Amino acid sequence: MKWIGKAVGAVLGLATGLGPVGAAIGLVIGHAYDERMESDDGARHGADLAAVRSVFFRNSFKVMGFVAKADGRVSEREIAAAREIFRQFRLDELQRREAIDCFTAGKAPGFSLDDALDELVHVCGGRRDLLRMFLEVEMRAALLGNGMQGPTRSLLMHICRRLGVSGLEFAHLEALLRLQGYGAAYAGAGPGAGGHWQGEARTSPRAEPLSEAYEVLEVPDSATDAEVKRAYRRQMSQNHPDKLVSRGLPESMLEIAKQKTQTIQAAYEKIRVARGMR
């Protein structure tokens, strides 16, 4: 608060017995103190964001490697899934090498999943939107890798609990990602059913059942029009790409935040049209 130094300085200046002159001198000194404190706060904020981005980036790919090995081995499909995530993040060559190194470290014996998650929770310090985004990154890779089947799903649920994300939020994220086409090869529909790798995931939402659109907005189909609108605004506010980046999301991951808001918009539009809402 920039006024504290000025107020204290003015009061102390008056206490010297110099009257208005003393107050003026104290005000000047207090102003300098306020400016210095604001500068220090800005520097600390910048350092804090840098730490969040670094830990988020490194642990995203370490945990991704660990999850890929959930069944004891990393398949070619899971390696291809990791490469697809690299592509979606539009990593430069240096970032790509770091991501590969982190993915490899996560696969290595002795890697501690809980230590990595605890480090993330600590550095994020209450930024629940970032923790949800971290979980989403891991779910994206898992859905592309094996459709989030078997021990992979159990491991992701453990990550969910460790991050303090609710089971309902987990279900919401899964519905949203499946709308974007993640895990479609395991759904039994279309070419490639049965687990065959289909290449890139779709980045535009597919046509979805109305029930899934409600799931994305986290409201029941019995919700009123007003409740649907409020849920839509809440989702857009929580997931706005610029807001997430300002809170510590690595800029290389901005594209997935944009995809998410597009899916939320598409879900709301589907509900709006079905209900005849204006």
C-alpha positions in Angstrom: 0.0 0.0 0.0 1.7 3.1 -1.3 0.3 5.5 1.3 1.6 3.9 4.5 5.1 5.4 4.2 3.7 8.9 3.5 1.3 8.8 6.4 3.9 7.5 8.9 6.5 10.0 7.6 4.1 13.0 7.9 3.1 12.0 11.5 6.7 11.6 12.6 7.6 14.9 10.9 4.9 16.7 12.9 6.2 15.0 16.1 9.6 16.7 15.6 8.0 20.0 16.5 8.8 21.5 13.1 5.2 21.8 12.3 4.2 21.8 8.6 7.9 21.8 7.5 8.5 18.7 9.5 5.4 17.1 8.0 6.5 17.9 4.5 10.0 16.5 5.1 8.4 13.3 6.6 6.1 13.1 3.6 9.0 13.2 1.1 10.9 10.5 3.0 7.7 8.4 3.3 7.1 8.7 -0.4 10.6 7.5 -1.2 10.0 4.5 1.2 6.7 3.7 -0.6 8.3 3.7 -4.0 11.2 1.5 -2.8 8.7 -1.0 -1.3 6.7 -1.1 -4.5 9.8 -1.7 -6.5 10.8 -4.6 -4.2 7.3 -6.1 -4.4 7.4 -5.9 -8.2 10.8 -7.7 -8.2 9.6 -10.4 -5.8 6.5 -10.9 -7.9 8.6 -11.3 -11.1 10.8 -13.8 -9.4 7.8 -15.6 -8.0 6.2 -16.0 -11.5 9.5 -17.2 -12.9 9.7 -19.9 -10.3 6.1 -21.0 -10.9 6.7 -21.2 -14.7 9.9 -23.1 -14.3 8.5 -25.7 -11.8 5.3 -26.0 -13.8 7.1 -26.7 -17.1 9.7 -29.1 -15.7 7.3 -31.1 -13.5 4.7 -31.2 -16.3 7.0 -33.4 -18.4 8.5 -35.3 -15.5 5.1 -36.4 -14.3 4.1 -37.1 -17.9 7.0 -39.5 -18.2 6.1 -41.2 -14.9 2.4 -41.6 -15.9 3.4 -43.0 -19.3 5.2 -45.8 -17.4 2.2 -46.5 -15.2 1.9 -50.0 -16.5 5.6 -50.8 -16.3 6.7 -49.8 -19.8 6.4 -46.8 -22.2 4.8 -47.8 -25.5 5.5 -46.3 -28.9 2.1 -44.7 -28.8 2.8 -43.0 -25.5 6.1 -41.6 -26.9 4.1 -40.4 -29.9 1.6 -38.8 -27.5 4.4 -36.9 -25.7 5.7 -35.6 -29.0 2.2 -34.5 -30.0 2.0 -32.5 -26.7 5.4 -31.0 -27.5 4.0 -29.9 -30.9 0.9 -28.4 -29.4 2.9 -26.4 -26.9 5.0 -25.0 -29.9 8.2 -25.5 -28.0 11.4 -24.1 -29.5 14.4 -26.4 -29.8 15.8 -25.5 -26.4 12.5 -26.0 -24.7 11.9 -29.2 -26.6 15.3 -30.7 -25.4 14.4 -29.7 -21.8 11.0 -31.3 -22.1 12.6 -34.5 -23.4 15.1 -34.6 -20.6 12.3 -34.0 -18.0 10.2 -36.8 -19.6 13.1 -39.1 -19.4 13.8 -38.2 -15.8 10.2 -39.0 -14.9 10.5 -42.5 -16.4 13.7 -43.2 -14.4 13.7 -45.4 -11.3 13.7 -43.4 -8.1 11.7 -40.5 -9.4 9.3 -39.3 -6.7 5.9 -38.4 -8.0 4.7 -37.0 -4.7 7.8 -34.9 -4.2 7.2 -33.3 -7.7 3.5 -32.7 -6.9 4.3 -31.2 -3.5 6.9 -28.9 -5.1 4.3 -27.7 -7.6 1.6 -27.1 -4.9 4.1 -25.2 -2.8 5.3 -22.9 -5.6 1.8 -22.3 -6.9 0.6 -21.4 -3.4 -3.2 -21.4 -3.8 -3.3 -20.8 -7.5 -5.9 -23.6 -8.0 -6.5 -22.6 -11.6 -2.9 -23.5 -12.4 -3.1 -26.8 -10.5 -6.2 -27.7 -12.6 -4.3 -26.8 -15.8 -1.4 -29.0 -14.7 -3.8 -31.9 -14.3 -5.3 -31.2 -17.7 -1.8 -31.4 -19.3 -1.3 -34.8 -17.8 -4.8 -36.0 -18.8 -4.2 -34.8 -22.4 -1.1 -36.9 -22.7 -2.7 -39.9 -21.0 -5.8 -39.8 -23.3 -3.6 -39.7 -26.3 -1.3 -42.4 -25.0 -3.7 -45.1 -23.9 -7.1 -43.6 -23.5 -6.5 -43.1 -19.8 -7.1 -46.8 -19.2 -6.1 -49.2 -16.5 -3.4 -48.1 -14.0 -3.1 -44.8 -15.8 -6.5 -43.7 -14.7 -5.8 -44.7 -11.1 -2.5 -42.8 -11.1 -4.2 -39.7 -12.5 -6.8 -39.9 -9.8 -3.9 -40.0 -7.2 -2.4 -36.9 -8.8 -5.9 -35.2 -8.7 -6.2 -35.8 -5.0 -2.6 -34.7 -4.3 -3.2 -31.4 -6.0 -6.4 -30.9 -4.1 -8.6 -31.1 -7.2 -12.1 -32.6 -6.6 -13.4 -35.7 -8.4 -16.1 -33.6 -10.0 -13.4 -31.3 -11.5 -11.6 -34.4 -12.8 -14.8 -35.5 -14.5 -15.3 -32.1 -15.9 -11.8 -32.0 -17.4 -12.2 -35.4 -18.9 -15.4 -34.5 -20.6 -13.9 -31.3 -21.9 -10.9 -33.1 -23.3 -13.0 -35.8 -24.9 -15.0 -33.1 -26.6 -11.7 -31.9 -28.2 -11.1 -35.4 -29.6 -8.6 -36.7 -27.0 -9.0 -40.5 -26.4 -11.3 -40.8 -29.4 -9.3 -43.8 -30.8 -10.4 -45.7 -27.7 -14.1 -44.8 -27.8 -14.9 -47.5 -30.5 -16.0 -44.9 -33.1 -14.4 -44.2 -36.4 -11.1 -45.3 -37.9 -8.5 -46.4 -35.5 -10.8 -47.8 -32.8 -9.1 -50.3 -30.6 -6.1 -48.2 -29.8 -4.5 -47.4 -33.2 -2.5 -44.2 -33.2 -4.3 -41.5 -35.3 -1.6 -38.8 -35.3 -2.5 -35.3 -34.2 -5.4 -34.7 -31.8 -8.1 -32.4 -33.0 -7.8 -28.9 -31.6 -11.3 -27.8 -32.5 -14.3 -29.3 -30.6 -16.1 -32.2 -32.2 -19.9 -32.4 -32.3 -20.9 -33.5 -28.8 -24.0 -34.8 -27.1 -25.9 -32.1 -25.2 -25.2 -34.0 -21.9 -21.4 -33.5 -22.5 -22.0 -29.8 -23.1 -23.6 -29.5 -19.7 -20.7 -31.4 -18.2 -18.2 -28.9 -19.6 -20.1 -26.0 -18.0 -20.4 -28.0 -14.7 -24.2 -27.6 -14.5 -27.1 -30.2 -14.6 -29.5 -30.1 -17.6 -32.1 -29.0 -15.1 -30.3 -25.7 -14.5 -32.2 -22.5 -15.4 -31.1 -20.3 -18.3 -29.7 -17.8 -15.8 -27.6 -20.6 -14.0 -26.3 -21.7 -17.4 -25.2 -18.2 -18.2 -23.5 -17.7 -14.9 -21.7 -21.1 -15.2 -20.5 -20.1 -18.7 -19.1 -16.7 -17.4 -17.5 -18.4 -14.5 -15.7 -21.0 -16.7 -14.5 -18.3 -19.1 -13.2 -16.2 -16.3 -11.4 -19.1 -14.6 -9.8 -20.3 -17.8 -9.0 -17.0 -19.6 -5.6 -17.6 -21.3 -4.2 -14.1 -20.4 -5.2 -14.6 -16.7 -3.6 -18.0 -16.5 -0.3 -16.7 -18.0 -0.3 -13.7 -15.6 -0.6 -16.2 -12.7 2.4 -18.4 -13.8 1.3 -20.6 -16.7 4.3 -21.0 -19.1 3.7 -19.0 -22.2 4.5 -22.0 -24.3 1.3 -23.6 -22.9 -0.9 -20.7 -23.9 -2.4 -22.5 -26.9 -4.0 -25.2 -24.7 -5.7 -22.5 -22.6 -7.1 -21.0 -25.8 -8.3 -24.4 -27.0 -10.1 -24.9 -23.6 -12.0 -21.6 -23.9 -13.0 -22.5 -27.4 -14.5 -25.7 -26.2 -16.3 -23.9 -23.4 -17.7 -21.4 -25.9 -18.8 -24.3 -28.2 -20.6 -26.1 -25.3 -22.4 -23.0 -24.2 -23.5 -22.3 -27.8 -24.9 -25.8 -28.2 -26.9 -25.4 -25.0 -28.0 -21.9 -26.0 -29.3 -23.0 -29.3 -31.0 -26.1 -27.9 -32.9 -24.0 -25.3 -33.6 -21.1 -27.6 -31.7 -18.7 -25.3 -30.8 -15.2 -26.4 
